[in-house]
Amino acid sequence: MNSAFLSVQALEDPAQVFTSATRTTVRMLVKVPGFGKKSDTILPLSIWRQEDQQRIMQSIKKGAHLFVAGARLRHDSQTKEWSLDGGNVYAIRPSEFGIVNEVILAGRCIVDMDKSDPQVFKATESGYLIANQCLAVGVGRQQSELFPFYGINKADDSYNLAMHIGDFTRKGTGVTISGRLATDTWTDKTTGQQKSRTKIQLTKMTLGPKPKSTEIKSRTTIPAGSEPASLWGTPPEIVNEDPDEATTPEPVNSDRPSELQAAQPVTAGNTSDVWADKMPDLPSPSGDDDQPF
């Protein structure tokens, strides 16, 4: 699963470009508003559905506020670039539509949690716990993209996301996470350059089911040297009778009562059928604390 629901603002006019001789896509740079101490997240949005491209080119301009529903979040681990693909895009009025920042991903963790490593798990002096993890999400053809996420909470919070990550996840653990895009910006003290880093701040996490053993165990044992019994049991013994003692059915005596004699065929006008008046009529058949490290 990979779905993003985001309120964004267009930072440029949409542009239609050719991706092949017969196929086009609409691309534009958008901004996801920050929250708390977090900065805005800036990433490109690509619209692939041909039926939506003309509408977007005509109705959306730079500065427009949009709601993107069901887009696929992408992350290039080499360039550290984030992007959005597809989804439904609608123009909104920010005064009437709140800020939505929700990402839902399902995959497998790739980090073994070592609580002694401060890059993986740490407690801050102000009483916050922070745990870092990374999720591999399949994109087809046995390929995956990596999405870094983290949990942060105070030590006395009732819903302790950081501890859940540290205690229940490891390399290979299947999870479904719900979170929001969070971008931190800072100035490098050595170079003086402005840097940024985007991760998914966890809001909910669901662990996948534990794998069941597929080993088939024998229910019974057969002692060495014994022959296996038939699955059908022991057949009954057939007793041959003496043909001299065989009896023959007693012939029907025509002088015996009429109920023992052969039934007479029923013909039209024959009223001797005793079942005729008793047979009923049958009916007819008729789905700096909240920053990661």
N, C-alpha and C positions, 0 to 999 in steps of 0.2 A: 504494500500500500504506500502511496506517495501522493498526498493532496495538500494543497496550500490554499487558504482563504485569507485574503489580504486586502486592506484598504490602502491604496497607493495614490500618488500624484505623478502625472506625466511631466518629465523634465525636458521633453522635446516633442516636436510633432512626430506622429507615426510615419514611418517610411516603408514602402513596399519594395521588396527586393526579390530577385529571381534566385531560387535555390537549385533549379534545373531548367531545362529548355521549356518545360510546360508547367512548372510549379513555382508559386511565389509564397512569401511569408511577410507578415507585417511585424516590424520591430520598433521598439522605442525604449528609452531609458526611463525607469520609474523610481520613486522613492517611497520606502516604507517608513512611516513616522516612528521616531524613537520613543522610549518610555523611561521614566525615572531618570537615571544618570546615563542611559544608553543614547547613542547617536543614531541618526537616521541610517537606514540600510538602503544603499543604492545598487540596483541590479537591472539588467536588461530583461524585457518581456517580449516573447515571440508568440505570434498568433498564427497558427497553421490552418485552421478551418477556413476554407475558401468562402463559405457563406457569411462569415463574420468580418472578413477583411475589408470589404467595400463599406460596410456600416461604420467600422472604426476609422477608416480613412476620411470619411465625410463628417463624422460627428465629434471626433476627439482631436483636441489641439493641445499645445504646450500649456501646462498649468492646470489642466482638467483633473478633477478628482474622480477616481475610478474604484470599483470593487471588482477584484479578480477572484472568481470562485472555481475551485477544483483544478487549479493549475498544478503542473508537476514541478517540484523544486529540484534544481540541478546544482551540483557542486563539483568543480574540477579540482581534484586533490593536488595537481601539479601547479596550477596557476593560482589556486586559492580563490577562484572566482565563482560567484553564485549567480544563478539565473532562474527565470521562470519560463515554462513552456506550456502553451495551450491554455485551457480553461475558458470560462465564460467571462467576458469583460463588459461592464456596464458603467455608464456615467452616473455619478451620484452628486448630491448636494451635501457637503461636509457638515452643514448646520443641521441636517435632518438624518444623517447616517453616521453612526459612531465608528470609531477606529477598530477594525478587526485585524488581528494578527495571530493566526492559528495555523500550525503545520502539523500534519499527522503522517508518521512514517512507521513502517514495519520492516524489520530485518534482524540481523544478528550482530551482537557486540563483537568487537575485535580486540578489546583490551582486557588483560587480566588485572584485576584491581589489587594494587599493592598499597595499602594504607600507610606504609612507611615512606612512600615516595610523595613528596609535596607537590609534584607536578600532576599527580593523579588524585590525591585526597589530602585535604588540609583543613585545619581549624584556624580561624582568624582570631586576633586579639579581641575583637569586638563581639565575639560569640557566634560567628557564622561558620557553618560547615559547607564545604564546596567539594564536589566530586565530579571529575571529568571522565567521559566515556566517548566512544565512537561507534557509529552504527553503519553497517554495510547493507545497502538496499539494492536489490537486483534491478537491472535495467534491461534484461534480455540477453540472449546469446551467451549465457554464463558469465556475464559481466556485472560488476557492482560499482556503485558510487559510495563514497565515504562521507558521513555527515557527523561532525563533532557536536556533541551536546553535553550539557552539564546540569547538575542539580545544586541548588543553593537554598539553605534555610537556617534559621536559628536553632541552636541546640535544644531548646525547649518547645519547638513547634510540634503540634500533634501529628502533622503529616510531614515526616522527615524524608524528603526526597533524596538528599545526599547520602544518608545512611542506607536507604534502599538500594541505591546504585552500588555503594561499596560492599554491601552484604550479599546481594542477590544477583549481581551480574558478573560475568567473566567472559573470556573469549569463547564464542560459540553460543552464548545465551540468546535465545530468541525473545524479542520484546517488541511491543508496539508503544510508541511514545507520542505524546501530544505536547507541543511547546510553541514558542514564539521566537521569531528572528530577533537576535540581540547583537548589536554591534558596539564594540568598545573602541575608542580612539585615544591615542596618547602620543606624546612627543618623545622620540628616542633621545635619551640623554647623551649618547655618544655622537650621533650624527646630526641631531637637531631636526630630523625629518619627522613629519606627521605620519603615523602608522595607524592601521585599523585592523580589526579582526572580528569576524562574524561567526557566531555559533547559535545553536538552538538552546534556549533556556527552557528547561523541562518544567511542565506544569502537571502532567500525569504520566504514569508508566504502568503498563500491563505486561506481566511475564507470560511467555508462551507456555503451552502444556509440556510437561516433562515427557521425554521419549520413553516409550514402552519397549520392554525386551521382546524380541521376536524369536527367542530360542524356544524350540519345541521340545518339551520334556516327556519322557515315556511315563505312562500311567501305571503300567504293570511291568513286572520282571519275570523272565522265564529261567528256571534253574538250568544250569549247564547240563547238557546231555539229555534233556527232556525234549519231547516232540511237541510243537505248538498245537494247541487244540483248534478244532475247526470253529470258525466264527459262527457257523450255523448250528452248532450243538451236535449231539449224538443222534443220528437218525434212529427212528423206532425200529425194533426187530420185526421182520415180516414172518408171520406164522403161516405155513402151508397147511391147509385143511385137507383132511382125507376126502378124496372125491366120492368115496362110498358113503360118507356121512352127510354129504351135501343134500340139502332138502330142496324140493321144488315147490313153487307156490301152489297153494290149493286152488283148484279151478273154481270159478264162480258158478254156483248152482243156480240155475234159472228158477228153482223153486224157492230160493231165499228171498227175503223182503226186497222190494223194488229199489230202496235207497242204496243197496250195494251193487246194483246192476249198472252197467255202462250208461252214462248220460245220453239222453236222446238229443239229436241235433234240433236246434230251434229254427223253425221255418216260419214264414209269414203266416200269421193266423194261429200259430202255436201258442197257447197260453199256459203251458206247463212250466215256463221258466220262473222259478220262485224268487230270483234276484231282480226281475224286471221292475217290480213296484218299489224296490228299496234302493235303487241306484240314483243318487242325486244328479242334478244337471250340473256339469262342470263349466265354469266360466271360460270365455275365450281368452287366450293370452293377449294380453294387451301390451400470496409469497417478505576612599577606596576600599567596599565590602561585598558588593554584589557583582564584582567583575570576576570573570573566570581567569585562569592562569595558563 
